[in-house]
Amino acid sequence: MTVTAAAPTTSESRTPRQIWHRLRGLLPALLALVVAGVALAAVRSGDQHGRLDPRSADPYGSRAVAELLKDRGVSVEVATTLDEAAGAAGPETTLLVAAPNMLTARQQHRLHTATADSAGRTVLVAPGDPSVTRLAPGVRPTSHGPVTARPPRCDLPAARAAGPSDIGGIHYAAAAHDAITCYPDDGGFASLLVLPGHRAGDTVLLGSPDMLHNNRLDQQGNASLSLQLLGSRPHLVWYLPSLDDPSAAEGLNGSPDESGGDGARGENGFIGLIPPGWLWGTLQLALAAGLAAIWRARRFGPLVTERLPVAIRASESTEGRARLYRKADARDRVAAALRSAMRTRISPLLGVSPRDSDSPAVLLPAVAARLVTPVVELRALLFGPAPADDAALVLLTDQLDALEREVRTS
């Protein structure tokens, strides 16, 4: 009958019960985190659905302004691809770009080319850097500010008629002398910028989309300003850039676009698509993981002697230690180990106690009494300095072996 021996357990082994006891404290925290995340997503999902979408009646949608425009005879069309938006540009059309920062560099250049000579109006909602550089050359974003009720402080008829409006966000500065700057901050940079174009066309930059949202349209002069900016032409194309637009893949297949860029989406590539909250959350999780690793590392106690799970031959251990000594050039340690082991082996043969094997005053006279070798040579051999090189170490080994043989045969 053959009996299979069970594998020996070590101090690092963990039974399922021990693992459960160590992890059960984390489960309530993990469950609470999941529940909080689901609850937060459920609460915020209603507010974020259809953001700036003219078909959405949610607080952050824009259905209210779209319906008011329709009541005034302006047709509203939703475009979700660049081909639809560029094809609709014309002198009788206002093109609103709801999220210009989502467009790739190639898409932005195509859109600017299509609208530059269209003689229509192009409204860019909160374009950032470098989107504004491609869509409105000569304009640069300067700073960010809160969205509050601001007076127009400009000669734009639409802004003067609307009066104070909820606007802010990104502020812009234009190099063109004929640019109209409205709703400026304390530094004089505009939250609403109008750039006159060719053949009675123009480009409008809004620093923030808040005044177009359903929940703010009835406040201040938001409705009046929105209707005048978006209703100056009989046709409004509301462009909602989407990630599944086929034109977005044109600059992402590894070929450079015509602007010399690599076609990365948005202002910071993939990072630009990640909400800021997720970036901060990832940073906090990484910090927590680092602190947990330090905490766990400090819990390790002293080393515990345990039975090896396999038998290792003495020759393998000797060869392994010899290789380590050779790699570290530790000839002093090797010589000391060889001399100590040799003294321990010959001391019983000379009638010397093992406790006195490392004492030159006791061991050397006993060896000299047995052999004819001078005490000076014995001291250099048994208690001398470390060898200077590998050849001297080999010579020392041979001499120790010869001395031990003499002691055993004498």
C-alpha positions as CSV (number, residue, x, y, z in Angstrom):
1,M,0.0,0.0,0.0
2,T,1.4,3.4,-1.0
3,V,0.9,6.3,1.3
4,T,1.3,9.8,-0.2
5,A,2.7,12.2,2.4
6,A,0.9,15.5,2.7
7,A,2.8,18.6,1.8
8,P,4.2,20.2,5.0
9,T,2.6,23.5,5.9
10,T,4.8,26.5,6.6
11,S,4.4,29.7,8.6
12,E,3.3,31.5,5.4
13,S,0.5,29.0,4.6
14,R,-3.1,30.3,4.9
15,T,-6.1,28.1,5.5
16,P,-9.4,29.2,3.9
17,R,-10.7,30.1,7.4
18,Q,-7.7,32.4,8.1
19,I,-8.1,34.0,4.7
20,W,-11.8,34.6,5.4
21,H,-11.0,36.2,8.8
22,R,-8.5,38.5,7.2
23,L,-10.7,39.6,4.4
24,R,-14.1,39.8,6.0
25,G,-13.4,43.2,7.4
26,L,-12.9,44.6,3.9
27,L,-16.2,43.3,2.6
28,P,-18.5,45.8,4.3
29,A,-16.3,48.7,3.1
30,L,-16.3,47.3,-0.4
31,L,-20.1,46.8,-0.3
32,A,-20.6,50.4,1.0
33,L,-18.4,51.8,-1.8
34,V,-20.4,49.9,-4.5
35,V,-23.7,51.0,-3.0
36,A,-22.5,54.6,-2.8
37,G,-21.3,54.5,-6.4
38,V,-24.6,53.1,-7.7
39,A,-26.6,55.6,-5.7
40,L,-24.5,58.5,-6.9
41,A,-24.8,57.3,-10.5
42,A,-28.5,56.9,-10.2
43,V,-29.0,60.4,-8.6
44,R,-26.8,62.1,-11.2
45,S,-28.0,60.1,-14.2
46,G,-31.2,62.2,-14.5
47,D,-29.3,65.4,-14.4
48,Q,-26.7,64.5,-16.9
49,H,-28.9,62.8,-19.5
50,G,-29.1,64.7,-22.8
51,R,-26.7,67.4,-21.7
52,L,-27.1,70.4,-24.1
53,D,-29.4,68.3,-26.3
54,P,-32.2,70.3,-28.0
55,R,-34.4,67.1,-27.7
56,S,-33.9,66.7,-23.9
57,A,-36.3,68.2,-21.3
58,D,-33.9,67.4,-18.4
59,P,-32.4,70.3,-16.4
60,Y,-29.2,70.3,-18.4
61,G,-30.9,69.8,-21.8
62,S,-31.8,72.5,-24.2
63,R,-35.3,71.6,-25.4
64,A,-36.8,74.9,-24.1
65,V,-34.7,77.1,-26.3
66,A,-35.2,74.9,-29.3
67,E,-39.0,75.0,-28.8
68,L,-38.9,78.8,-28.5
69,L,-36.9,79.1,-31.7
70,K,-39.4,76.9,-33.5
71,D,-42.3,79.1,-32.3
72,R,-40.4,82.1,-34.0
73,G,-40.2,80.3,-37.3
74,V,-36.6,78.9,-37.0
75,S,-36.2,75.3,-38.0
76,V,-34.0,73.3,-35.7
77,E,-32.1,70.2,-37.0
78,V,-29.9,68.0,-34.9
79,A,-26.6,66.7,-36.5
80,T,-24.5,64.0,-35.0
81,T,-21.8,63.6,-37.6
82,L,-19.3,66.0,-39.1
83,D,-20.6,65.4,-42.6
84,E,-24.1,66.5,-41.7
85,A,-22.8,69.6,-39.9
86,A,-20.4,70.7,-42.6
87,G,-23.0,70.0,-45.4
88,A,-25.6,72.2,-43.7
89,A,-23.3,75.3,-43.4
90,G,-24.6,78.1,-45.5
91,P,-25.7,81.8,-45.4
92,E,-29.2,80.9,-44.1
93,T,-27.9,78.6,-41.4
94,T,-26.7,79.0,-37.8
95,L,-24.4,76.1,-36.9
96,L,-24.1,75.5,-33.1
97,V,-21.2,73.2,-32.1
98,A,-22.2,71.9,-28.6
99,A,-18.9,70.2,-27.7
100,P,-16.0,71.4,-30.0
101,N,-13.4,69.9,-27.6
102,M,-14.6,66.4,-28.5
103,L,-13.6,66.8,-32.1
104,T,-10.2,65.5,-33.4
105,A,-7.8,67.9,-34.9
106,R,-8.7,66.7,-38.4
107,Q,-12.4,67.2,-37.7
108,Q,-11.8,70.7,-36.3
109,H,-9.9,71.7,-39.4
110,R,-12.6,70.3,-41.7
111,L,-15.3,72.1,-39.7
112,H,-13.4,75.4,-39.9
113,T,-12.9,75.0,-43.6
114,A,-16.6,74.4,-44.2
115,T,-17.8,77.4,-42.1
116,A,-15.1,80.0,-42.9
117,D,-16.7,81.1,-46.2
118,S,-20.3,80.0,-45.6
119,A,-21.6,83.5,-44.8
120,G,-23.6,81.9,-42.0
121,R,-23.1,82.1,-38.2
122,T,-21.1,79.5,-36.2
123,V,-21.6,79.3,-32.5
124,L,-18.9,77.5,-30.5
125,V,-19.9,76.5,-27.0
126,A,-16.9,76.6,-24.5
127,P,-14.1,75.7,-26.9
128,G,-10.8,75.3,-25.1
129,D,-7.1,75.3,-26.1
130,P,-6.1,74.2,-28.7
131,S,-9.7,73.7,-30.1
132,V,-10.2,77.5,-30.2
133,T,-7.0,78.0,-32.1
134,R,-8.2,75.7,-34.9
135,L,-11.9,76.8,-35.0
136,A,-11.3,80.5,-34.4
137,P,-7.8,81.5,-35.5
138,G,-6.6,84.6,-33.8
139,V,-8.4,83.9,-30.5
140,R,-6.9,82.5,-27.4
141,P,-8.5,81.4,-24.1
142,T,-7.1,83.4,-21.1
143,S,-8.7,82.2,-17.9
144,H,-11.7,80.5,-16.3
145,G,-14.3,82.2,-14.2
146,P,-17.6,81.4,-12.4
147,V,-20.9,81.5,-14.2
148,T,-22.8,84.4,-12.8
149,A,-25.1,87.2,-13.9
150,R,-22.9,89.7,-15.8
151,P,-23.7,92.9,-17.6
152,P,-22.9,92.9,-21.3
153,R,-20.6,96.0,-21.4
154,C,-20.4,96.0,-25.2
155,D,-22.2,97.4,-28.3
156,L,-23.6,94.1,-29.5
157,P,-27.3,94.7,-30.1
158,A,-28.3,91.2,-28.9
159,A,-26.3,91.5,-25.7
160,R,-27.6,95.1,-25.0
161,A,-31.2,94.0,-25.5
162,A,-30.8,90.9,-23.3
163,G,-29.0,92.8,-20.4
164,P,-27.4,90.8,-17.6
165,S,-27.1,87.1,-18.4
166,D,-25.7,84.0,-16.7
167,I,-22.4,83.6,-18.5
168,G,-18.8,83.0,-17.5
169,G,-16.6,79.9,-17.8
170,I,-13.8,80.4,-20.3
171,H,-12.7,83.9,-21.2
172,Y,-11.2,84.8,-24.5
173,A,-9.0,87.5,-26.1
174,A,-8.9,88.2,-29.8
175,A,-6.2,89.7,-31.9
176,A,-8.6,91.1,-34.5
177,H,-9.5,94.8,-33.9
178,D,-13.0,94.3,-35.2
179,A,-13.9,91.5,-32.7
180,I,-16.8,92.3,-30.3
181,T,-16.1,91.4,-26.7
182,C,-19.1,91.1,-24.3
183,Y,-19.6,90.1,-20.7
184,P,-16.0,90.7,-19.7
185,D,-14.3,89.8,-16.5
186,D,-12.3,92.1,-14.3
187,G,-9.3,91.8,-16.7
188,G,-11.4,92.8,-19.7
189,F,-11.4,89.3,-21.3
190,A,-14.8,88.3,-22.8
191,S,-17.1,85.5,-22.0
192,L,-18.9,86.1,-25.3
193,L,-16.9,86.9,-28.3
194,V,-18.1,87.7,-31.8
195,L,-15.7,87.5,-34.8
196,P,-17.0,89.1,-38.0
197,G,-16.3,86.8,-41.0
198,H,-16.5,86.9,-44.8
199,R,-19.7,87.9,-46.6
200,A,-21.7,88.9,-43.5
201,G,-20.8,85.6,-41.7
202,D,-19.5,85.5,-38.1
203,T,-18.3,83.2,-35.4
204,V,-19.6,83.4,-31.8
205,L,-17.7,81.9,-28.9
206,L,-19.6,81.2,-25.7
207,G,-17.5,80.7,-22.5
208,S,-20.1,78.4,-21.0
209,P,-23.3,76.6,-22.0
210,D,-25.3,77.4,-18.9
211,M,-27.6,80.0,-20.4
212,L,-28.8,77.4,-23.0
213,H,-29.8,74.9,-20.3
214,N,-33.5,74.3,-19.5
215,N,-33.1,75.2,-15.8
216,R,-31.5,78.6,-16.5
217,L,-33.3,79.8,-19.6
218,D,-35.9,81.7,-17.6
219,Q,-33.3,83.5,-15.5
220,Q,-31.8,86.9,-16.2
221,G,-31.6,87.7,-19.9
222,N,-30.7,84.2,-20.9
223,A,-33.7,83.5,-23.1
224,S,-33.4,86.8,-24.9
225,L,-29.7,86.4,-25.6
226,S,-30.0,82.7,-26.6
227,L,-32.9,83.5,-29.1
228,Q,-31.0,86.4,-30.7
229,L,-27.7,84.5,-31.0
230,L,-29.3,81.3,-32.4
231,G,-32.2,82.8,-34.3
232,S,-30.4,85.3,-36.5
233,R,-30.9,82.8,-39.5
234,P,-34.0,80.9,-40.5
235,H,-32.3,77.6,-40.0
236,L,-30.4,76.2,-37.0
237,V,-28.2,73.1,-37.1
238,W,-27.5,71.8,-33.6
239,Y,-24.3,69.8,-33.9
240,L,-23.8,67.2,-31.1
241,P,-20.4,65.6,-31.7
242,S,-20.4,61.9,-31.0
243,L,-17.7,59.3,-30.4
244,D,-19.1,57.0,-33.1
245,D,-18.8,59.5,-35.9
246,P,-17.0,57.7,-38.8
247,S,-15.0,60.9,-39.4
248,A,-13.4,60.7,-36.0
249,A,-11.5,57.6,-37.0
250,E,-9.8,59.2,-39.9
251,G,-7.2,60.8,-37.8
252,L,-6.8,57.9,-35.4
253,N,-5.4,55.2,-37.7
254,G,-1.8,56.2,-37.2
255,S,-1.6,58.6,-40.2
256,P,-0.9,62.2,-39.5
257,D,-3.6,64.7,-40.4
258,E,-3.2,67.7,-42.7
259,S,-2.3,69.9,-39.7
260,G,0.7,67.9,-38.9
261,G,-0.8,66.6,-35.7
262,D,-1.4,63.0,-34.8
263,G,-5.2,63.2,-34.8
264,A,-5.5,62.7,-31.0
265,R,-9.0,63.4,-29.8
266,G,-9.7,66.5,-27.8
267,E,-7.1,68.7,-26.2
268,N,-5.2,66.0,-24.3
269,G,-5.9,62.8,-26.2
270,F,-7.5,60.0,-24.3
271,I,-7.0,61.8,-21.0
272,G,-9.2,64.6,-22.2
273,L,-12.1,62.2,-22.4
274,I,-11.8,61.1,-18.8
275,P,-13.9,63.2,-16.3
276,P,-11.8,65.1,-13.7
277,G,-13.5,63.2,-10.9
278,W,-12.2,59.9,-12.2
279,L,-8.6,61.2,-12.4
280,W,-8.8,62.4,-8.8
281,G,-10.4,59.1,-7.7
282,T,-7.6,57.1,-9.4
283,L,-5.0,59.2,-7.7
284,Q,-6.6,58.7,-4.3
285,L,-6.9,54.9,-4.9
286,A,-3.2,54.8,-5.8
287,L,-2.3,56.7,-2.7
288,A,-4.4,54.4,-0.5
289,A,-2.9,51.3,-2.1
290,G,0.6,52.7,-1.4
291,L,-0.3,53.4,2.3
292,A,-1.9,49.9,2.6
293,A,1.3,48.3,1.2
294,I,3.4,50.2,3.8
295,W,1.1,49.3,6.6
296,R,1.1,45.6,5.6
297,A,4.9,45.6,5.2
298,R,5.4,46.9,8.8
299,R,3.4,44.0,10.2
300,F,6.1,41.4,9.2
301,G,7.7,40.0,12.4
302,P,11.1,38.3,12.9
303,L,12.1,35.4,10.8
304,V,10.7,32.0,11.8
305,T,12.8,28.8,11.5
306,E,10.7,26.2,9.7
307,R,11.2,22.7,8.2
308,L,12.2,22.9,4.5
309,P,9.6,21.3,2.2
310,V,12.3,19.5,0.3
311,A,15.7,18.0,1.1
312,I,18.8,19.8,-0.2
313,R,22.1,18.0,-0.5
314,A,24.9,19.5,1.5
315,S,27.1,19.7,-1.6
316,E,24.5,21.9,-3.4
317,S,24.3,24.2,-0.4
318,T,28.1,24.4,-0.2
319,E,28.4,25.1,-4.0
320,G,25.7,27.7,-3.8
321,R,27.3,29.5,-0.9
322,A,30.7,29.3,-2.6
323,R,29.3,31.0,-5.7
324,L,27.8,33.8,-3.5
325,Y,31.2,34.3,-1.8
326,R,33.0,34.4,-5.1
327,K,30.5,36.9,-6.6
328,A,31.0,39.2,-3.5
329,D,34.9,38.7,-3.5
330,A,34.5,37.7,0.2
331,R,37.8,35.9,0.6
332,D,38.1,37.0,4.2
333,R,34.8,35.3,5.1
334,V,35.8,32.1,3.2
335,A,39.2,31.9,4.8
336,A,37.7,32.5,8.3
337,A,35.1,29.7,7.7
338,L,37.7,27.3,6.4
339,R,40.1,27.9,9.4
340,S,37.3,27.7,11.9
341,A,36.0,24.5,10.6
342,M,39.5,23.0,10.4
343,R,40.2,24.0,14.1
344,T,36.9,22.5,15.2
345,R,37.8,19.2,13.5
346,I,41.4,18.8,14.9
347,S,40.8,20.1,18.4
348,P,39.3,16.7,19.7
349,L,42.3,14.9,18.1
350,L,44.7,17.1,20.1
351,G,42.8,16.8,23.4
352,V,41.6,20.4,23.2
353,S,38.1,21.3,24.2
354,P,35.9,22.6,21.3
355,R,35.4,25.8,23.3
356,D,39.1,26.5,23.1
357,S,39.5,25.7,19.4
358,D,39.5,29.4,18.6
359,S,42.0,30.3,21.2
360,P,45.6,30.6,19.8
361,A,47.1,30.3,23.3
362,V,45.6,26.9,23.8
363,L,45.4,25.4,20.3
364,L,48.8,26.3,18.9
365,P,50.9,24.7,21.7
366,A,48.9,21.5,21.3
367,V,49.5,21.4,17.5
368,A,53.2,22.2,17.9
369,A,53.6,19.4,20.4
370,R,52.1,16.9,18.0
371,L,54.0,18.2,14.8
372,V,57.4,19.6,14.1
373,T,56.0,22.8,12.4
374,P,57.1,26.0,14.1
375,V,54.5,27.9,16.1
376,V,55.0,31.0,13.9
377,E,54.0,29.1,10.8
378,L,51.1,27.5,12.6
379,R,49.8,30.9,13.8
380,A,50.0,32.3,10.2
381,L,48.2,29.2,8.9
382,L,45.4,28.9,11.5
383,F,44.9,32.5,12.6
384,G,46.6,34.5,9.9
385,P,45.3,37.4,7.7
386,A,42.9,36.9,4.8
387,P,44.3,35.9,1.4
388,A,45.1,38.6,-1.0
389,D,43.7,36.9,-4.1
390,D,42.1,33.7,-5.2
391,A,45.4,31.9,-5.8
392,A,46.4,32.6,-2.2
393,L,43.0,31.3,-1.0
394,V,43.4,28.0,-2.9
395,L,46.9,27.7,-1.4
396,L,45.5,28.2,2.0
397,T,43.0,25.5,1.5
398,D,45.6,23.0,0.4
399,Q,47.8,23.9,3.4
400,L,44.9,23.4,5.8
401,D,44.1,20.0,4.3
402,A,47.7,19.0,4.6
403,L,47.9,20.1,8.2
404,E,44.8,18.2,9.1
405,R,46.1,15.0,7.5
406,E,49.3,15.3,9.4
407,V,47.4,15.7,12.7
408,R,45.3,12.7,12.0
409,T,48.2,10.5,11.0
410,S,50.6,11.6,13.7
